[in-house]
Amino acid sequence: MHPIETKYKFIELRARNLSLSHIAQELDVDKNVLTRWNREFAARIHNLQQIELENLYERLLGSRAERLQALARDYHRYSKELETRDPARIPHPRLFNIVSRLRDQVERRITPPEFLPESDQQPNSPEVTP
């Protein structure tokens, strides 16, 4: 039986996409045991990866809310400009295309991250934090 700390360390290392071979050496645990843990803790590993990915996006591009607000500002600005155009006098397919693309981007970004349900077969102690 392996200590619970070893299982937590495995989950953390696997969430960082390290190979089972590398983890086996670092933790001094048989690779067959790690393969079983990989299946057993797949949801938790996935969720930690999603959290890390979300943190990376936030560092690079700002928070989800900030990105959505910026897109919404652009969308409204260009939409207002489109409303001022006289379709009979000024061709405006380019501006219409910009507004449509911005609206599509706003709609794509309003979906929340997907987290998988975690099974009851996980270690019985406090939650693992990234």
C-alpha positions in Angstrom: 0.0 0.0 0.0 1.3 3.4 -0.9 0.9 6.5 1.2 -1.8 8.9 0.3 0.8 11.6 -0.3 2.3 9.5 -3.0 -1.0 9.3 -4.8 -1.5 13.0 -4.5 2.0 13.6 -5.9 1.2 11.2 -8.8 -2.0 13.1 -9.6 -0.1 16.4 -9.6 2.7 15.1 -11.8 0.3 13.4 -14.2 -1.8 16.6 -14.4 1.4 18.3 -15.6 1.5 15.7 -18.4 4.6 13.9 -17.2 5.0 10.4 -18.6 4.3 7.4 -16.4 7.9 6.3 -16.9 9.2 9.6 -15.5 6.7 9.5 -12.6 7.6 5.9 -11.8 11.3 6.9 -11.4 10.5 10.0 -9.4 8.1 8.3 -7.0 9.8 4.9 -7.0 6.4 3.3 -7.8 5.9 0.4 -10.3 4.6 1.6 -13.6 1.7 -1.0 -13.5 0.5 0.7 -10.3 0.7 4.1 -12.0 -1.3 2.8 -14.9 -4.0 1.7 -12.5 -3.9 5.0 -10.7 -4.1 6.8 -14.1 -7.4 5.2 -14.8 -8.6 5.5 -11.2 -7.9 9.2 -10.9 -8.5 10.2 -14.6 -11.3 12.7 -13.8 -9.2 14.4 -11.1 -6.2 14.6 -13.4 -8.3 16.0 -16.2 -9.9 18.6 -13.9 -6.5 19.7 -12.7 -5.3 20.0 -16.3 -8.4 22.2 -17.1 -7.7 24.4 -14.1 -4.0 24.8 -15.2 -5.1 25.6 -18.8 -7.6 28.1 -17.5 -4.9 29.8 -15.4 -2.5 29.9 -18.5 -5.2 31.5 -20.6 -5.8 34.1 -17.9 -2.1 35.0 -17.6 -1.8 35.3 -21.4 -5.1 36.9 -22.4 -6.7 38.2 -19.2 -9.6 36.7 -17.3 -12.5 35.1 -19.1 -14.6 38.1 -18.0 -12.1 40.6 -19.2 -11.8 38.9 -22.6 -15.6 38.8 -23.0 -15.9 42.5 -22.0 -13.3 43.5 -24.5 -15.1 41.6 -27.3 -18.4 43.0 -26.2 -17.0 46.5 -26.3 -15.7 45.9 -29.9 -19.0 44.3 -30.9 -21.0 47.2 -29.7 -18.7 49.8 -31.2 -18.8 48.2 -34.6 -22.5 47.5 -34.4 -23.2 51.2 -33.7 -21.0 52.2 -36.6 -22.9 49.7 -38.9 -26.2 51.3 -37.8 -25.0 54.7 -38.9 -24.2 53.5 -42.4 -26.7 54.2 -45.2 -27.1 50.9 -47.1 -28.3 52.8 -50.2 -25.2 54.9 -50.4 -22.2 53.2 -48.7 -21.3 49.5 -49.3 -20.6 48.0 -45.9 -20.1 44.2 -46.3 -16.7 44.5 -44.6 -18.1 46.2 -41.5 -21.0 43.7 -41.4 -18.5 40.8 -41.6 -16.5 42.3 -38.7 -19.7 42.6 -36.5 -20.7 39.0 -37.4 -17.3 37.6 -36.5 -17.1 39.6 -33.2 -20.6 38.3 -32.3 -19.5 34.8 -33.0 -16.5 35.2 -30.9 -18.5 36.5 -28.0 -21.0 33.6 -28.3 -18.2 31.0 -28.3 -16.5 32.5 -25.2 -19.5 32.4 -22.9 -19.4 28.6 -22.4 -18.0 27.6 -19.0 -15.2 25.0 -18.6 -16.3 21.4 -18.5 -15.3 19.4 -15.4 -15.8 15.7 -15.2 -17.4 14.2 -12.1 -14.9 12.5 -9.8 -15.4 9.0 -8.7 -15.6 7.8 -5.1 -12.4 5.8 -5.6 -10.2 8.7 -4.9 -8.1 9.2 -1.8 -10.1 9.9 1.4 -8.6 13.1 2.5 -8.7 16.8 1.6 -9.0 18.0 -2.0 -5.8 18.2 -4.0 -5.1 21.9 -5.0 -3.1 22.9 -8.0 
